[in-house]
Amino acid sequence: MVFIQQKTLYEQDFSLWTKETAKLLRCQDFSQVDWDNLIEEIETLGRNERHAVDSLLSRLLEHLLKRCFVDCPECFRGWEIEIRNFRQEIKKRLKSSPSLKGFVLEIFPESYQDALAAMREDYPNTFFPDMSPFPGELESLLNDKFWLDFSDKN
């Protein structure tokens, strides 16, 4: 006997699947919900949010390193704008998912090392400290203008 496997709505039309799943949940028709795919999608949402914050933090640290250590005054304004943009995006994500605050602090050392490696590759003749000169404290990281502290040293 040959079984022909039919594609599920999830496989055929993801957008329609999300609408139908939401409708079933609103109606509390739990027996019809595609639980396996729903659980997988919820887990994916959490992973994607953490990945986005991780990426934003690394980009923020890259720009902070550039602004504090790379002697390129004509680039300062652009880097400061990027710093502001990355900070705003991180703040938005933390506002909607406050539990990610701990995650940011957890990944901070690794994110700094990632940013450091990228900056050393991009600016091989510039000194960047092995250990983060930026505090691993969230409020400061998302608000302070660290380059003002380093301006006398450049």
C-alpha positions in Angstrom: 0.0 0.0 0.0 1.4 3.4 -1.0 0.7 6.3 1.3 0.6 9.7 -0.3 1.7 12.3 2.2 -0.4 15.4 2.0 1.2 18.7 2.7 -0.2 20.5 5.8 -1.5 24.0 5.7 1.7 25.0 7.5 3.8 23.7 4.6 1.5 25.0 1.9 0.8 28.5 3.1 2.5 29.8 6.2 0.6 33.1 6.3 -2.8 31.4 6.0 -1.7 28.8 8.7 -0.9 31.7 11.1 -4.3 33.3 10.5 -6.1 30.0 10.9 -4.2 29.1 14.0 -5.0 32.4 15.6 -8.6 31.9 14.8 -8.7 28.5 16.3 -7.0 29.7 19.5 -9.4 32.7 19.8 -12.4 30.3 19.4 -10.7 27.9 21.9 -10.9 25.1 19.4 -7.8 23.5 20.8 -8.4 20.1 19.2 -7.8 21.5 15.7 -4.6 23.4 16.6 -1.4 22.3 14.8 0.4 22.1 18.1 3.8 20.8 16.9 4.3 23.6 14.4 2.9 26.2 16.8 5.3 25.2 19.5 8.2 25.2 17.0 7.2 28.7 15.8 7.0 30.1 19.4 10.5 28.7 20.2 11.8 30.2 17.0 10.4 33.6 17.9 12.4 33.5 21.2 15.6 32.4 19.4 15.2 35.1 16.8 14.7 37.8 19.4 17.8 36.8 21.2 19.8 36.6 18.0 18.7 40.1 17.0 19.7 41.5 20.4 23.0 39.7 20.2 23.7 41.1 16.7 22.6 44.7 17.7 24.9 44.5 20.8 27.9 43.5 18.7 27.2 46.3 16.2 26.9 48.8 19.0 30.2 47.7 20.5 31.9 47.9 17.1 30.8 51.4 16.7 31.7 52.4 20.2 35.2 50.9 19.6 35.5 52.9 16.4 34.3 56.1 17.9 36.6 55.8 21.0 39.7 54.5 19.4 39.9 55.1 15.6 41.3 58.5 14.8 39.0 59.6 12.0 37.2 62.8 12.9 35.3 62.9 9.6 33.7 59.6 10.6 32.7 60.5 14.2 29.3 61.9 13.4 28.3 58.9 11.3 29.5 56.5 14.1 27.6 58.5 16.7 24.4 58.3 14.6 24.9 54.5 14.3 25.5 54.2 18.1 22.3 56.1 18.7 20.4 53.9 16.3 21.7 50.6 17.7 21.0 51.8 21.3 17.4 52.8 20.3 16.7 49.4 18.7 18.1 47.5 21.7 16.0 49.7 24.1 12.9 48.9 22.0 13.5 45.2 22.2 14.2 45.3 25.9 11.1 47.3 26.5 9.0 44.6 24.7 11.0 41.7 26.2 12.4 42.9 29.6 13.7 39.3 30.3 16.3 39.9 27.7 18.1 42.4 29.9 19.9 39.5 31.7 20.7 38.0 28.3 22.4 41.2 27.2 24.7 41.1 30.3 25.3 37.4 29.8 26.4 37.7 26.2 28.3 41.0 26.7 31.8 39.5 27.1 31.4 37.3 24.0 29.9 40.2 22.0 32.8 42.4 23.0 35.2 39.8 21.8 33.3 39.5 18.5 33.3 43.3 18.0 37.0 43.5 19.0 38.0 40.8 16.4 36.1 42.7 13.7 37.6 46.0 14.6 41.1 44.6 14.7 40.6 43.1 11.3 39.2 46.4 9.9 41.7 48.7 11.6 44.9 46.7 12.0 47.0 49.7 12.9 44.7 50.9 15.7 45.0 49.9 19.3 41.9 48.3 20.9 41.9 47.0 24.4 41.6 43.2 25.0 39.2 43.8 27.9 36.1 46.0 27.4 36.6 49.6 28.4 32.9 49.8 28.5 31.0 48.8 31.7 28.9 45.7 31.4 26.2 47.7 33.1 23.1 48.1 30.8 22.1 51.7 31.7 25.5 53.0 31.0 26.1 51.0 27.9 22.8 52.2 26.4 23.3 55.9 27.3 26.8 57.1 28.0 29.0 58.9 25.5 32.2 57.0 26.3 34.1 58.8 23.6 34.1 61.9 25.7 36.3 60.0 28.2 38.7 58.9 25.5 38.9 62.2 23.6 41.9 63.3 25.6 43.7 60.0 25.0 43.4 60.1 21.1 
